[in-house]
Amino acid sequence: MSSTIDQLQDLIPTIIDSLLKQLKSKNLKVRIAVMNTFSALAHSLHSKLEPHFSKMIENFENNMSET
């Protein structure tokens, strides 16, 4: 039986893609919630996010320049 963390790790690529899509929202509250979700993921699954950093950082930079 796989643990909840293992199940979450399997979904990381899908979660990141979905969050990055939501990060493009014009709604500031949505973007803040997305950044908070990324923060929570970074605290709990930091080593599993590393392969996705380049894509994430590019989107974070674009998001910050739009605000």
PyMOL CGO cylinders between C-alpha atoms (Angstrom):
from pymol import cmd
from pymol.cgo import CYLINDER

trace = [
    CYLINDER, 0.00, 0.00, 0.00, 1.49, 3.33, -0.99, 0.3, 1, 1, 1, 1, 1, 1,
    CYLINDER, 1.49, 3.33, -0.99, 1.51, 6.21, 1.42, 0.3, 1, 1, 1, 1, 1, 1,
    CYLINDER, 1.51, 6.21, 1.42, -0.21, 9.51, 0.84, 0.3, 1, 1, 1, 1, 1, 1,
    CYLINDER, -0.21, 9.51, 0.84, 3.17, 11.15, 0.19, 0.3, 1, 1, 1, 1, 1, 1,
    CYLINDER, 3.17, 11.15, 0.19, 3.97, 8.54, -2.47, 0.3, 1, 1, 1, 1, 1, 1,
    CYLINDER, 3.97, 8.54, -2.47, 0.62, 9.16, -4.14, 0.3, 1, 1, 1, 1, 1, 1,
    CYLINDER, 0.62, 9.16, -4.14, 1.22, 12.91, -4.04, 0.3, 1, 1, 1, 1, 1, 1,
    CYLINDER, 1.22, 12.91, -4.04, 4.70, 12.49, -5.52, 0.3, 1, 1, 1, 1, 1, 1,
    CYLINDER, 4.70, 12.49, -5.52, 3.22, 10.62, -8.46, 0.3, 1, 1, 1, 1, 1, 1,
    CYLINDER, 3.22, 10.62, -8.46, 0.92, 13.57, -9.14, 0.3, 1, 1, 1, 1, 1, 1,
    CYLINDER, 0.92, 13.57, -9.14, 3.57, 16.31, -8.90, 0.3, 1, 1, 1, 1, 1, 1,
    CYLINDER, 3.57, 16.31, -8.90, 3.93, 16.92, -12.68, 0.3, 1, 1, 1, 1, 1, 1,
    CYLINDER, 3.93, 16.92, -12.68, 0.15, 17.25, -13.06, 0.3, 1, 1, 1, 1, 1, 1,
    CYLINDER, 0.15, 17.25, -13.06, -0.14, 19.45, -9.98, 0.3, 1, 1, 1, 1, 1, 1,
    CYLINDER, -0.14, 19.45, -9.98, 2.65, 21.76, -11.14, 0.3, 1, 1, 1, 1, 1, 1,
    CYLINDER, 2.65, 21.76, -11.14, 1.19, 22.11, -14.63, 0.3, 1, 1, 1, 1, 1, 1,
    CYLINDER, 1.19, 22.11, -14.63, -2.23, 22.91, -13.18, 0.3, 1, 1, 1, 1, 1, 1,
    CYLINDER, -2.23, 22.91, -13.18, -0.83, 25.43, -10.70, 0.3, 1, 1, 1, 1, 1, 1,
    CYLINDER, -0.83, 25.43, -10.70, 1.25, 27.14, -13.37, 0.3, 1, 1, 1, 1, 1, 1,
    CYLINDER, 1.25, 27.14, -13.37, -1.85, 27.46, -15.52, 0.3, 1, 1, 1, 1, 1, 1,
    CYLINDER, -1.85, 27.46, -15.52, -3.73, 29.04, -12.58, 0.3, 1, 1, 1, 1, 1, 1,
    CYLINDER, -3.73, 29.04, -12.58, -0.79, 31.37, -11.96, 0.3, 1, 1, 1, 1, 1, 1,
    CYLINDER, -0.79, 31.37, -11.96, -1.68, 33.13, -15.23, 0.3, 1, 1, 1, 1, 1, 1,
    CYLINDER, -1.68, 33.13, -15.23, -5.03, 34.19, -13.76, 0.3, 1, 1, 1, 1, 1, 1,
    CYLINDER, -5.03, 34.19, -13.76, -5.83, 37.90, -13.66, 0.3, 1, 1, 1, 1, 1, 1,
    CYLINDER, -5.83, 37.90, -13.66, -7.32, 37.38, -10.18, 0.3, 1, 1, 1, 1, 1, 1,
    CYLINDER, -7.32, 37.38, -10.18, -4.76, 38.34, -7.54, 0.3, 1, 1, 1, 1, 1, 1,
    CYLINDER, -4.76, 38.34, -7.54, -6.37, 36.11, -4.90, 0.3, 1, 1, 1, 1, 1, 1,
    CYLINDER, -6.37, 36.11, -4.90, -5.98, 33.08, -7.17, 0.3, 1, 1, 1, 1, 1, 1,
    CYLINDER, -5.98, 33.08, -7.17, -2.32, 33.87, -7.80, 0.3, 1, 1, 1, 1, 1, 1,
    CYLINDER, -2.32, 33.87, -7.80, -1.67, 34.31, -4.07, 0.3, 1, 1, 1, 1, 1, 1,
    CYLINDER, -1.67, 34.31, -4.07, -3.35, 30.96, -3.37, 0.3, 1, 1, 1, 1, 1, 1,
    CYLINDER, -3.35, 30.96, -3.37, -1.21, 29.31, -6.06, 0.3, 1, 1, 1, 1, 1, 1,
    CYLINDER, -1.21, 29.31, -6.06, 1.98, 30.72, -4.54, 0.3, 1, 1, 1, 1, 1, 1,
    CYLINDER, 1.98, 30.72, -4.54, 0.89, 29.52, -1.09, 0.3, 1, 1, 1, 1, 1, 1,
    CYLINDER, 0.89, 29.52, -1.09, 0.27, 26.06, -2.53, 0.3, 1, 1, 1, 1, 1, 1,
    CYLINDER, 0.27, 26.06, -2.53, 3.73, 26.04, -4.11, 0.3, 1, 1, 1, 1, 1, 1,
    CYLINDER, 3.73, 26.04, -4.11, 5.17, 27.04, -0.75, 0.3, 1, 1, 1, 1, 1, 1,
    CYLINDER, 5.17, 27.04, -0.75, 3.39, 24.16, 1.00, 0.3, 1, 1, 1, 1, 1, 1,
    CYLINDER, 3.39, 24.16, 1.00, 4.61, 21.72, -1.65, 0.3, 1, 1, 1, 1, 1, 1,
    CYLINDER, 4.61, 21.72, -1.65, 8.16, 23.03, -1.32, 0.3, 1, 1, 1, 1, 1, 1,
    CYLINDER, 8.16, 23.03, -1.32, 8.10, 22.44, 2.42, 0.3, 1, 1, 1, 1, 1, 1,
    CYLINDER, 8.10, 22.44, 2.42, 6.74, 18.91, 2.15, 0.3, 1, 1, 1, 1, 1, 1,
    CYLINDER, 6.74, 18.91, 2.15, 8.20, 17.62, -1.13, 0.3, 1, 1, 1, 1, 1, 1,
    CYLINDER, 8.20, 17.62, -1.13, 11.20, 19.86, -1.79, 0.3, 1, 1, 1, 1, 1, 1,
    CYLINDER, 11.20, 19.86, -1.79, 13.43, 17.23, -3.40, 0.3, 1, 1, 1, 1, 1, 1,
    CYLINDER, 13.43, 17.23, -3.40, 10.68, 16.10, -5.76, 0.3, 1, 1, 1, 1, 1, 1,
    CYLINDER, 10.68, 16.10, -5.76, 10.14, 19.62, -7.11, 0.3, 1, 1, 1, 1, 1, 1,
    CYLINDER, 10.14, 19.62, -7.11, 13.73, 20.11, -8.20, 0.3, 1, 1, 1, 1, 1, 1,
    CYLINDER, 13.73, 20.11, -8.20, 13.29, 18.67, -11.72, 0.3, 1, 1, 1, 1, 1, 1,
    CYLINDER, 13.29, 18.67, -11.72, 10.55, 21.24, -12.33, 0.3, 1, 1, 1, 1, 1, 1,
    CYLINDER, 10.55, 21.24, -12.33, 12.40, 24.33, -11.05, 0.3, 1, 1, 1, 1, 1, 1,
    CYLINDER, 12.40, 24.33, -11.05, 13.29, 25.77, -14.45, 0.3, 1, 1, 1, 1, 1, 1,
    CYLINDER, 13.29, 25.77, -14.45, 9.68, 25.75, -15.62, 0.3, 1, 1, 1, 1, 1, 1,
    CYLINDER, 9.68, 25.75, -15.62, 8.45, 27.06, -12.26, 0.3, 1, 1, 1, 1, 1, 1,
    CYLINDER, 8.45, 27.06, -12.26, 10.99, 29.89, -11.99, 0.3, 1, 1, 1, 1, 1, 1,
    CYLINDER, 10.99, 29.89, -11.99, 10.24, 31.13, -15.50, 0.3, 1, 1, 1, 1, 1, 1,
    CYLINDER, 10.24, 31.13, -15.50, 6.54, 31.32, -14.66, 0.3, 1, 1, 1, 1, 1, 1,
    CYLINDER, 6.54, 31.32, -14.66, 7.21, 32.95, -11.28, 0.3, 1, 1, 1, 1, 1, 1,
    CYLINDER, 7.21, 32.95, -11.28, 9.30, 35.65, -12.94, 0.3, 1, 1, 1, 1, 1, 1,
    CYLINDER, 9.30, 35.65, -12.94, 6.59, 36.32, -15.53, 0.3, 1, 1, 1, 1, 1, 1,
    CYLINDER, 6.59, 36.32, -15.53, 3.98, 36.48, -12.79, 0.3, 1, 1, 1, 1, 1, 1,
    CYLINDER, 3.98, 36.48, -12.79, 6.01, 38.94, -10.72, 0.3, 1, 1, 1, 1, 1, 1,
    CYLINDER, 6.01, 38.94, -10.72, 6.59, 41.22, -13.68, 0.3, 1, 1, 1, 1, 1, 1,
    CYLINDER, 6.59, 41.22, -13.68, 2.83, 41.38, -14.35, 0.3, 1, 1, 1, 1, 1, 1,
    CYLINDER, 2.83, 41.38, -14.35, 1.94, 42.59, -10.85, 0.3, 1, 1, 1, 1, 1, 1,
]
cmd.load_cgo(trace, "trace")
